[in-house]
Amino acid sequence: MSQSSQVMKTSRRGRPFVRDLHDLFSTMVVSLDLKTHRNIFKSYSNSFTTDEACSNLHNLKFSQSVRLPDPNNPSKIITTTSTTTFSMERQMAKGVCQIFMDAHLIINASDTSSRAFKDRGIYLITPKGLHVLERFISKNGISAEHLINVFSTQTICLKLLHLERRPIDDEILVNKQIINIVFRRFVGRQPNYSPESQPSKQSMDKDSDKGNGVPVNDIYMTKAAVSSEVADIHHTFASNAALDWLLDYTTIAGRDEAAEIAAHFVRYGLIRLVSEKGKRGDDLIVTVNYAQHPDDTVLECQFRAGSKCEYGITPAGRRAALWETGSTNESSDSLDRSSSSKHRDSHNLARQQSKAGGQLQAQYAHERTRDAAVAVASAHHKESNTGRLKQILDDPALRSLFREFLRSNFCEENLSFWLDVQDFKRKFSTTSSAVAKPQHFGLFSKSSDKKGGPSAMQQHQQDINAMACVIYNTYLAPSSSSELNIDHGLRAELVNYVATIKREAREKYGTEIKPDTNEDNGLGQIPLQASQISRLIVLYERIQAYIFRLMATDSVPKFVKTERFLNLMKTFEEYQETLIHDKSTPPVPPLPKENEGSNSSLRSHSVHSLRSSKKSHNSTEALANTTSNTSLGSKQSSREDS
């Protein structure tokens, strides 16, 4: 057993690196008991309080077990369990929760417009937070049954854009091609016109509309105001709404980062400032200085975020968004309309077209869908059905479309089994859990700490045992609910091995074994050995390979001929053609040296000018001080299972 401790790395902005931030957030949520909390006359389900979050962060333990075959004896499995402990005081925990809030991972349930993490508050997980949580659970093989209700009742962000960062300082990599990709997602396939009566721009119920792009409006001048220099302005949006969208639908972790990306929109001529009213004292102003080449003059671009600041999408921005090419240019008809009646008609038409495009977009979870879709399109003519199926299974969006096709052909269980076995193999090799040790005070604190449930390793073993049984009882047991149509020899070999396991268990445990099914042909609640689970995995993999060949030869050729798939291919082929215009992309900035200053995210330094109230400045300073001292402790132990 070994122990080590380290301090969490922070960026120049005073925040933990985004990867560590997401892991810490997910670990905290997994350990929380999300329940219904009441505030005055309203109840909030799946929520937590300030005290609950701070109590969990005070002593939070994350355990991970990794199982690998013994190099000296492949029939044995070596299990190594690593435990990481997060420890912080209440004030520091509040600072960390404030960073979660700044990154739009959590939101104040009773006051969604509030940006401050308060002493007595009730908080909900945002759709972005659920996306981050789901990835963490899947990656680490966590059994999170207590979160099933959260994922089934709340909206999750399906299209979170993951931005690549430099490993040294966690700054976002910036070049023209990256900015264009972010901008296309930012504005959507068609103009996303705001509803004429929107009760709250911060409402979480509007996330389905915002997912189609930042809400835009048209500004129409009255006859008295029209002059030679003043005209109607189309596709405008509020600066604060732009920052909120970037925080909600990308891995950006703060308003300053979001404003910097928006400043690059200005830099490349995609947006411009069209209206600037009101006081400037509380505005967030971010300026980026850049030069195309080392000897060139340094240029400056600025983005101003304020309550009365409006930006508009330029003609270059509309071309970059592909609004003015092909059949996607549904908004061009509105450019020649100036009367109020035509203005309303164009808004209604654009909203209908935006929703129609959104139905297609909502099926595709990640930006890599574009590459996967184009790869499948090329594979349609050049590669085997096996290659096509691999591309489909690799991408969540195409996989979802493929599942709908299989469901319509009454063979969805083939894909479900293949995915469940993949998940089972991943969880067998790596399983994790997160537990918050409760704080005890008073005379009986030591004795109460000794009373605990099963260890993390024991809990992991129970979860793996249950998953092996569920797969067999669901897909492979005779007369199971989703019985697979597989080779008779494979089925007989598996059934015989399960019968051997049951016989040995009864001989060892006697009458204590009680099947969880009414029929004796199921695999019940039998404590399986690691070697038995390993043998089951081998049999499951052979059946999985059989199902893979079946889907590749029978289902994929029919799927790639469906209308929905062909329409998707056409859309992404048009997208690929537009990438020709991005060939003049400047190189990615070089990595800074270890002793360089922090302002080196561009070829020349990025300068951030923040104008805000004294209170918010002090709050930022406090967060930087608290997060830089967050400490971690870890323990490792290994055990050999036969």
N, C-alpha and C positions, 0 to 999 in steps of 0.2 A: 504494500500500500504506500502511495506517495502523496504528498501534499504540495501545493504551490499556490501563490496568490499573485494577482496583478491588478493594475489600475486600468479601467476602461479607457480606450483611446478616444480623444475628442478632436473635432476639426477646428479650424480657425474661427468658425462661427460659434463655438462653445457648445456644440451638440455632439453626442456620441456618433460614431460612424453609422450610416443608415442601416447597414446590415446588423450591427450590434443593437441598434435602436429597435428594429423590428423583432429581433429575437427576444429582447428584454420585454417588450410589450406583449408578445405572444405568450411568453412564459408566465407573465403576471395574469393574463386573462385566463389561461388554462387552469391556473391555481385558484381563481376566484369562483365563488358560488354566486353566479348571476341569478337574481331573483327579482320579484316585484317590490318596488319601493314607492312610497306615497309622499306626495308633496302638496299640502293644502287639500284641494279637492280632486287631484288627478293622480293616477297611478301609472308607473312606468315599468313595464316588464323587461326582463333580461338586462337589468341595470345594476350598478354598484355605486357605493358612496365614497367620499373622500377618505373616510376613516378605514374602510375596507381595503382600498387600494394601498394606502400607506402602511397598514398592518401587514399586508402580504409582502410588500417590497422590503419591509424591515428584515425579514429572514426568509428568502425565497430559494428553494432548492430545485435544481433541474437535474434529473438523472437520465442517463442514456446507456443502454446495453448494446454491445456489438458482439455478434456471434459469428465465429469463423471456424472452419475445420482445423483440427490439430494437424500441423505439418508432419508430425511423427506418427500420427495414427488417424487417418481420415475418417474413421468410424466414430471418433469422438468430436465433440463441439466445445470450443473454448469460448466462454462468455466473459467479456470485460465490461465492467460497469463504471462509468465516470459520473461523478456528482459535482455540479457547479453550484456554488452558493452565492447569491447576491445579498449584500448586507448594506443597509443605509438607514440613516435616521429619518425622522418624520419630515423635517424641513427639506432634506435632500430628496426624499421620495416625492414631495410635492413639486419640487423643481423638475424631476423626471416626468411626472404626470403632465406638467405644463408643456414639456417638449412633445409628449404624445398628442396633446391638444393642438399645438402649433402645426404638427404634421397631419392634422385632420384624421387621426386614428380614433379619437374619442370626441364626444360632443356633450355639452351641457344639456341635459334632458329638458329642464324647465325654461332655459333661456338659450336657444340655439344661436343667437347672435353674439353671445358672450365669448370672448377669447381668453379669459382668465380662468385658471383652475382655482376654485374657491375652497375655503375651509369646510364649508357645509354645503355640499352639492351632490346631485345625483347625475350620473353620467351613463351614456350609451355608447356602444361600439358603432362606428360609422361603417358604411359599405366598404370603404377603403380598408378600414381596420379588419373587417371580416375577411377580405381577400388576403391580407397579410397573414392573418391567423390561419386560414385554410392551407396556405402554402407551407407554413411552419409545421402544422399537424401532419401533413402528408410527407414532408421531407424527413421528419424525425420519427415517424411511426408511432405517434401518440394515440392512445385510446381515449377519446374525448366524448364519451357518451353523454356527459352532462351538458354538452354544447349542441347536441342534435336539435333541440328546440330552438336555439338561437339561429342556426343556419336555415331551419325550415320556416321560420316566421319573419325573418328580417331580410332586407334587400342586401345583396352582396355585389360589389363592383366586379363585373366580368371583364372589363377592358382596361385594367390598370396598366399603364405604360411604364415599364421598368427601364430607367435611364442608367447607362453605364457610367461608372465613376472610376477615378484614379485610385489605385490602392494605397498610395502614399498619404494623400491629404483628403480623400473622399470628395474631391471636387468633380462636378459633372463634366464629362467630356463634351466639348462644343466644337462643331464645325457646321458648314452650310447644310450638308445632307441631314445631319441629326436635327438641326433646327427645322428643316422642311418637314421631316417626319413628325416631329412634335406639333408643328403648326397644322398639318393636315388633320391630325387627330383633334387638335384644339378647335378648329372651325367646323369639322364634320364634312360629310359628303355633300350636303346641301345646307343653305342658311337655316339655322335653327332659330326661327323667330319666336320671341317670347310670347306667352299668352297675354291677351289684352288685359286680363285681370288676374294678376299673380299675387296672392296674399303675402307671401314671404319669399324673398330670394334665398333665404337660408334654409328653407324647409327641406327636410330629408325626403319628403314625398315627391319632390320634383327631380330626384336624381335620375329617373328614367328618361326625362326630357333632356337634362344636361348631358347625359351620356352620348347624345347625338351631336354635341358641340356646344360651345359657349353660347348663351342666349344673345341674339342680336335684334336690333330694331333699325328702322329707317327714320331719319329726321327730315321732315318736310317743312320748308320755309313758307311763310305767308307771303302774299303778293307785296305787302308793304315792306317786307324785309328783303325781298329779292333784289339784287343788284348785279352788276357785272362781275363782282367778285364773290358773291354768295349764291349757292345753289343747293339743291337737295343733296343730302348725304345718306348713303346706303350702307347697311351692314355695320352699324356701330354697336359698341358694347361698353359697359362700365368697367373701369380699370380694376376695381375691387372684385367684380365678378370674374375677371380674367384670372386674378390670383387664386380665387377660390376654386375655379375649375382646375387649374394646374395642380393645386394641392389635393383635390379630390380624385383625380384620374391619372396621376403620375406618382412616382416615388419621391418627388420633391418633398423636403422635410421642413420647410419654413417659408414665410412670406418673402424674406430677403432672397432666397434661392429662386422662388417663383418670379419675383420682379426682375431678377437678372436674366432669366430665360425670356421674359417679355421684352426686356431691353434689346435682346438679340433679334426678336421679331422686328423691332424698330430698325435695328442695324441693317438688316437685309431687306428693308423696304416693304415688309409684309403688312405692317400696320402703321398708322400715324395718329397723332393727337389731333382731335377735332373740336374738343370743347374743354375748357378749363375754368371752372367757376368756384366760388366759395373761398374759404380761408385755406391757407397753405401750411399752417402751423403743424397740423397733424398728418400731413401727407408723407408717404414713404417714397423717397426718391432714390433710384438706383441708376448709376451711371457706369457704363462700360467703355473703357478706352481700348482701342485696338489699332493695329497696323497690319496691312496685308503682307508687308515684307519688312525686315528689320530696319531698312534705311528709309522707309516711307514716313510721311507725316502721321502722327498719332491722331486718330479721329475719335470723336466722342458721341455716344448715343445714350439717351436718357429715357427712362420709363418712370412716370409719376402715378402713384396709386393714391387716390383720394376719393372722398364721397361724391364729388361733383366732376370728376375727370372722366371724359368719354374718349374712346379710341375708335377708329374706323379701319376697316379692311381695305387696303389699297387695290388697284387693278392688278398689280404684281402678286398681291396676296391671293386674289381670286383665281389667278392663273395657277399659282402654286397649289391651291386647294382643289384644282381640277373642276372648278365650278363652270368654267367657260370652255369645256371640251366635251364633245359628244353629246349624249343624251342626258348627261348629269347637269347640264346648265339649265336648271329649272328656274333659276332666279333671274336670268337675264331679261325676261319679259317685264319684270317690275322696274327696270332701270328707266324706261321711257314713260312711266306713269307718274303723274304729279298730283292729280286730283285726289281728294280724300276718299271718294268712293272706290276708285281704282286702287288706292293705297290699302284699303281694307281687304279688297278682293285678293290682291297679291299676297297679303299676309296670310289669309286663310289657305290659299293655294300652297304657299311655301310650307306652312305647318303640316298640311296633309302629306306633301311630298317628303318632308323631313321625317314624319312618323313612318312612312312607307320604307324609306331607306333605313330607319332605325331598326325595323323588324329584321332586316338582313344583318345589320351590324350586331345586334344583340346576341347573335348565335356564336360570335367569334370572340374568344376570350382574350387573346394576346396579340401583340403586334406581329409576332412571328408567323401568324396565320397566312400573311401575304406570301412569305417565302415558301411555306409548306404547300399552299394552294398552287402556286406556279410550278413547284416541283412535281406535284401530282399531275398537273396538266401536261408537262413534258413527258412524264412517265407513261401517260396514257398511250403514247405512240411508240416509245422507245424501250421501256422497261417491262419487266414481268409483272404479273399481278401481285407477286410477293413484295416487290419494291413499292408498288402503289399502296398496299395494305400497311406497310411499315410507316410510310409517310402519313397515312390517315391516323394510325394509332398513336403516332408521336405528337400530333397536334390536337389540343382539347377541342378546338372549334370544329375541325373536320370530323373528329371522333363523335361529337354530338350530332352532327348531321348524319353520319353513318348509323348511329344508334336509332335515329328516327326511321331511317330506311329499313333497318332490320326489324324494328317493331311493326312496321306495316306489313312485313313478310312473315311475321310470327316466328322469328328466330333470334330475338334480342338476347336470349340467355347465352348464346355463344359469345357475344362480346362481353356480357356481364361476367361470365366465368373467367375469360381471359384476363380482364382487368382485376378481378378479385384475387386471382392467383399472383399476378404481378404485385399487388399490394401486400399479399401475404408473404411473399418472398422478401420484399423490402423490409417489412416489419420484423420478420424473423432475424434478418441480419442486423437491423438497428431498431430498437424500441426505446421510447423515452417517456418520461413523466415529469410533471411539475407540481410541487407541493409547497405550500406556504406554512411554515411552522408557526403556530399561534403564539402570541405573546402572553406570558403569564406573569403576574405580579403577586407579591405577598408571600406568606409562609409556605404555601403548598406548591410553589412553582416547580421545584425539582421533582417531586413525586408525580405530579401530573404529566411532566414531559416524558416520563418513562412509559406511559401507557400509549401505545401506538398500534397501528394496523400492520399489515404485512409490509416487508421491505420492498423497495422499488424493483429489485430483481425478481422477487416472488410475484409481484403484480404483473410484471412483463410476461413471465412464464404463463400465468393464468390467462392473459389476453391472447397470447399465441395459441394456447391450447383451445380456447373457445373459437378462435377463427378457423383453425383446422377442422373442427367439428362442424361449424356452420357451412363451410364450403362443401363438405361431403354430404351433409344432410340436405342441402339446397339443390345441388346439381347432380350428384353421383349416386346417392343411395337409391335402391329400387323403389319406384313409385314416389320419388321426391317431387316437390312442387314445380321445379324447373329442370326436370331431368334432361340431360344432354343425350343426343343421338351419336354415340361413339362406337368404336370398334369393340366387338364382343370380347375379344381376348384381353384388351385393356381393362374393360369393366370387371371381368372375372378376376384378374390379378389384383385389382384394387379391393374388391369385395372380400376376397380371401385374406388379404393382409389385414383389413379392418377386423375381420372375424378373429384373426390370430391375436390382435391387440386386445380385443374384448375378452377373449378366453384367458390370456395372461393376466389381465387386470382383475378378473373375477377370482382367479386362483390366488392372487396376491392380496386383494382387498376384501374378498368374500362378498357379503350381501350389501356392502356400502355403495357399490356402483349402481346408480339409478339412471337409466337413459332419459334424456330430455324429450324424447318423442314417445308416442304411444306404441309405435311399432318397434319390434326388436331388431329391425334391419338398419336402424340409424346408429350413428356414432354419438353416444351420449356424453355425460359429464365424466369422462375418464381422464385421470391425470396422466398425460403422455410424457414420456421421456424425450430428451432432446434428440436422441438417435432415432426414435420413432417418428418424430416430426420431420427430421431430415429425410427419412425414407418416404414419408408421405409427400414431401415436396418433390422428390424425384418422380413419383408416380403422377402427381399433379402436372409437372412440367411435360411429361410425355403426352398426357391428355391435352394440355394446352397447345402443344405443337400440332396435334391432330386437328384441333379446332381451328388453329391458325390456317392450316392448309385448306380446311373446308371453307372458311370465309374467303380466302384468296381465290379459290377456283370457282366458287359458286356465287358469292355475294358481291365481291368487288366489281367484276365485269358488268353486272347489272347496275350497280350503284353509280359508276362513272358515266352512265348513259342517261341518268335521271335529269329532269329539267332544272331542278334546283342546283345540282352540282355543275351543270353546264353554264348556268347563269353566273355562278360564283367564279368559274374559270374565266369567263368573258370579262367580268369586272376586274379581276386581278391582272389579266393580260393588258388591259387598258392602263392600269397602274404602272406596270413594268415599262410600258412605252414612254411614260412621262419621266422616268428616271434618267433618260438620255440627257435631259436638260440640267441634270445635277452633276455632270462629269467634271465641271470646273470647280470641284470642291476643294477648299484649302485644306492643307494637312492638319491632322490632330495636333494640338500643342504638345511640345515635349514635356516629359515628366520633370518636375522640379527636383533639385538636389536636396539632400536631407537638411542642409544648413541654409536653404533659401527661405525667403520670406513667404508668408502665406498667400499673398495676392499674386498668384501666378496661374490662374485658371485659363488665361488667354495668352497669345504670343506676347502681348504687353500686359501690364498689370490691370486688373479690374478694380475700380475704385467705387466703393459704396458710400453714398451720402445719405444718411438717415436723418430725417427731420421728424421728430416725434415729441410727445410730451415727456416731461421729466420723469413721470411715474413709469412709463413704459421703458425708458432707458435704464432706470434702476432695476427694473424687473429682469431685463436682458442680462445685466451684469450679474445679478444674483444667480440666474440659471447657469451662466458660464462657470461661476465659482463652485456651485453645488455639483454639477455633472462631472467636473474634472476630478473630483475626489471619490467617485463611485468605485467601490472595491469589490473584487471577486475572489472567492476561494474555491479550490477544487480538490476533490479526492478521487483516487482511482483504486479499484480492487479488481482482481481477476479470480475466476473460479472455473474449474474444468468439470463439465457435465458429461456423463457417459450416455 
